[in-house]
Amino acid sequence: MSIVEENEVQFDVTLKAPAGTIRTVKTLEAFRPSANTLVHCERWLNANGVEAHSSGFGLSCQTSKETFEALFQVELRPVLDPVGVPAFEFDGDLKIPEAIASDVAEITLTGRPEYF
């Protein structure tokens, strides 16, 4: 999916990191999820119709609106972002699939890229 389509959803998956360290600039590296966590979640998402790529602390993803709604059991409502680009927002509560729930801290919808 290299060309952004109308029903394409862009989102980030922030993965959980080891607990117990106070978050500061000096301890930032301690909050990276393990390589196993990154690989597990990336493979699971890819196997379920999501194009997912590691971003260090999580995954940058895109998929169709239909696939997103089926995977996360939530409806998406179309909106215009602040610069007038079509985007989506949650219409209800998102449910993280059990297979990755223990590794996921949050899922955030992101805007579509602007092409100049």
Secondary structure by P-SEA (a helix, b strand, c coil): ccccccccccbbbbbbccccccccccccccccccaaaaaaaaaaaaaacccccccccbbbbcccaaaaaaaacbbbbbbbcccccccccccccccccccccccccbbbbbcccccc
